[in-house]
Amino acid sequence: MTLPLFRDDAYLTRTAAKVTGVTERGGILLDRTVFYPTGGGQLGDRGRLILAGGTEIEIATAVKGETPDEIVHIPAEGSDLPPVGAEVTAEIDWPTRHRYMRMHSCLHLLSAVLPYPVTGGQVSDGKGRLDFDLPEATLDKEEITTELNRIIGENHEVTSDWISEEELDAKPDLVKTMSVQPPRGAGRIRLIRVAGVDLQPCGGTHVRNTSEIGNVRVRKIEKKGRQNRRVSLEFVD
């Protein structure tokens, strides 16, 4: 099991940890981590592991393991692997993570501005997108951009909470994504609330306030298939 410290504190950039294993493909397992693994449309964190003697192992990304509570740290090609039991400091590339957080929170706002079923999405560095089940519609880039920046500038608090699987079943409208369902099996599901704007299940990392997102713009709107409309965003800065 890997304790996911980012779940309770997305602003934690480093932690002491112990190597608990190495996978057949050379992935590194830790007892705890600040690295978010690829999932829910958000890319995994990159960063480094620092051994007691000062040796550094570059981590190219993190992914989910064979079990839901396992996180695998993927070292850069050619890196030496640490011995099992080694004490390390796990440290993420914070500027990149923060851009992921800003964009992920912004996509939640986009799903509120465009209240249609979501068929897919992706959070990347400085850019993001959502795909909507929208057979016939004329979407205006400038109108969406203006509305997003208005909400961002209103300084809405962003918080997390938990709901039981039974409670979620009783409120199916909370789930906006058609292609990806919240992970089940743990008995509870994490919710992300943008005060007065949005509430939905999500396991990703988010900012504390919409003001952190900064100015954004709709980069393009595309028709993807008969019923899909893709809205792509980017940071103005």
C-alpha positions in Angstrom: 0.0 0.0 0.0 1.2 3.6 -0.8 -0.2 6.3 1.4 -1.3 9.1 -1.1 -0.4 12.3 0.8 -1.5 14.5 -2.2 -5.1 13.5 -1.5 -5.3 15.5 1.7 -2.7 18.1 0.8 -2.1 18.9 -2.9 0.4 21.6 -1.8 2.8 19.1 -0.2 5.9 19.0 -2.4 8.1 16.5 -0.6 8.1 13.7 2.0 10.3 11.2 3.6 9.5 7.7 2.4 10.8 4.1 2.4 11.2 1.9 -0.7 8.9 -1.1 -0.3 9.6 -2.8 -3.6 10.6 -2.6 -7.2 8.4 -4.0 -10.0 9.5 -6.3 -12.8 9.6 -3.3 -15.1 11.7 -1.2 -12.8 9.0 0.8 -11.2 9.7 2.0 -7.6 7.2 1.5 -4.8 7.1 3.6 -1.7 5.2 3.4 1.6 4.0 7.0 1.1 4.2 9.6 -1.7 3.4 13.1 -2.9 3.4 11.9 -6.5 0.0 11.9 -8.2 -0.3 8.9 -10.5 -1.8 9.3 -14.1 -5.5 9.0 -13.9 -8.8 10.8 -14.3 -7.4 12.7 -17.3 -4.5 14.2 -15.2 -0.9 13.4 -16.0 1.3 11.8 -13.4 3.8 13.9 -11.5 7.5 14.0 -12.3 10.2 14.8 -9.9 13.0 12.9 -8.0 13.9 10.6 -5.2 16.8 11.6 -3.1 18.7 8.9 -1.3 20.4 9.3 2.1 23.8 9.8 0.5 22.5 12.6 -1.8 22.2 10.4 -4.9 19.1 11.5 -7.0 16.9 9.3 -9.1 14.8 11.2 -11.7 11.2 10.2 -11.8 9.6 10.6 -15.2 6.0 10.0 -14.1 3.9 8.0 -11.7 1.2 5.5 -12.5 -1.3 3.3 -10.7 -0.1 -0.2 -9.7 -1.7 -3.5 -9.9 -3.9 -2.8 -6.9 -5.9 0.4 -6.3 -3.8 1.4 -3.3 -0.5 1.0 -5.1 1.4 3.9 -6.8 4.4 3.1 -9.0 7.2 5.7 -9.6 8.7 5.3 -13.0 12.4 6.3 -13.1 13.9 8.0 -16.2 15.5 5.6 -18.6 19.0 4.5 -17.5 18.5 5.4 -13.8 19.8 3.1 -11.1 17.2 1.6 -8.8 17.3 2.0 -5.0 17.5 -1.1 -2.8 14.3 -2.2 -1.0 14.2 -0.7 2.4 16.1 2.5 1.5 15.1 5.7 3.1 14.4 8.4 0.4 13.0 11.9 0.1 10.3 12.0 -2.6 10.0 15.4 -4.3 7.7 16.5 -7.1 8.3 19.1 -9.8 6.1 21.7 -8.1 5.7 24.3 -10.9 4.4 21.6 -13.3 2.1 20.1 -10.6 0.7 23.5 -9.8 -0.1 24.1 -13.5 -1.9 20.7 -13.5 -3.9 21.8 -10.4 -4.9 25.1 -11.9 -6.0 23.5 -15.2 -7.9 20.6 -13.5 -9.8 23.1 -11.3 -10.6 25.2 -14.4 -12.0 22.2 -16.2 -14.4 21.7 -13.4 -15.5 25.3 -14.0 -15.9 24.6 -17.7 -18.2 21.6 -16.9 -20.4 24.1 -14.9 -20.4 26.7 -17.7 -21.3 24.0 -20.2 -23.7 21.7 -18.3 -23.7 18.8 -20.7 -22.5 15.2 -20.2 -18.7 14.9 -20.4 -17.4 12.1 -22.6 -13.7 12.7 -22.0 -11.0 15.1 -20.9 -7.3 15.7 -20.3 -5.2 17.8 -18.1 -1.7 18.6 -19.4 0.9 21.3 -18.8 -0.7 24.6 -19.5 -3.5 23.2 -21.5 -6.6 21.1 -21.0 -9.8 19.9 -22.7 -13.2 18.5 -22.1 -15.3 16.6 -24.6 -19.1 17.0 -24.4 -22.0 14.9 -25.6 -23.5 17.7 -27.6 -25.0 16.6 -31.0 -26.1 20.1 -32.3 -24.9 23.3 -30.7 -23.1 26.5 -31.6 -20.5 27.2 -28.9 -18.9 30.7 -28.8 -15.2 30.8 -27.8 -15.4 34.4 -26.6 -18.5 33.9 -24.5 -17.1 30.8 -22.8 -13.8 32.5 -22.2 -15.5 35.5 -20.6 -17.7 33.4 -18.3 -14.8 31.2 -17.2 -12.7 34.3 -16.3 -15.6 35.8 -14.5 -16.0 32.8 -12.2 -12.2 32.5 -11.7 -12.1 36.2 -10.6 -14.9 35.6 -8.0 -12.5 33.8 -5.7 -14.5 30.7 -5.0 -13.1 28.4 -2.4 -12.2 24.9 -3.6 -12.5 22.1 -1.0 -12.8 18.3 -0.9 -15.1 16.0 1.0 -16.1 12.4 1.0 -19.3 10.6 0.2 -20.3 6.9 0.6 -20.8 4.8 -2.5 -24.5 4.4 -1.4 -24.9 8.1 -1.2 -23.4 8.6 -4.6 -25.8 5.9 -6.0 -28.7 8.0 -4.6 -27.3 11.1 -6.4 -26.2 9.9 -9.8 -26.4 13.5 -11.2 -23.1 14.3 -9.4 -21.2 12.2 -11.9 -20.7 14.3 -15.0 -18.4 12.0 -16.9 -19.9 9.3 -19.1 -16.6 7.4 -20.0 -14.9 7.4 -16.6 -16.7 6.5 -13.4 -15.4 7.2 -9.9 -13.3 4.3 -8.5 -15.2 2.0 -6.2 -14.3 -0.6 -3.7 -13.0 1.6 -0.8 -16.5 2.3 0.5 -16.2 6.1 0.0 -15.7 8.5 -2.9 -13.9 11.9 -2.9 -15.9 15.0 -3.9 -14.4 18.3 -5.1 -16.6 21.4 -4.3 -16.2 24.8 -5.9 -18.3 26.9 -3.6 -21.5 28.0 -5.2 -20.4 26.7 -8.6 -19.7 22.9 -8.9 -19.7 19.7 -7.0 -18.5 16.3 -8.5 -16.5 13.2 -7.7 -12.8 13.6 -8.5 -9.5 12.1 -7.3 -7.3 14.7 -8.8 -5.3 17.6 -7.3 -6.8 21.1 -7.2 -6.1 24.6 -6.1 -7.6 26.1 -2.9 -9.3 29.0 -4.6 -10.3 29.8 -8.2 -8.2 33.0 -8.1 -5.1 30.8 -8.3 -6.1 29.5 -11.8 -5.3 32.8 -13.5 -6.6 34.0 -16.9 -7.5 31.4 -19.4 -8.9 31.3 -22.9 -10.7 28.8 -25.1 -8.1 27.8 -27.6 -10.4 26.0 -30.0 -13.7 24.1 -30.3 -13.8 21.0 -32.5 -16.4 18.6 -33.7 -15.2 15.1 -32.7 -17.6 12.5 -34.1 -21.3 12.9 -34.6 -22.1 13.9 -31.0 -18.9 15.1 -29.5 -17.7 18.7 -29.2 -14.2 19.2 -27.8 -13.5 22.5 -26.0 -9.7 23.1 -25.5 -8.4 25.6 -23.0 -5.0 27.2 -22.3 -3.5 29.7 -19.8 -3.1 33.2 -21.1 0.3 33.4 -19.3 
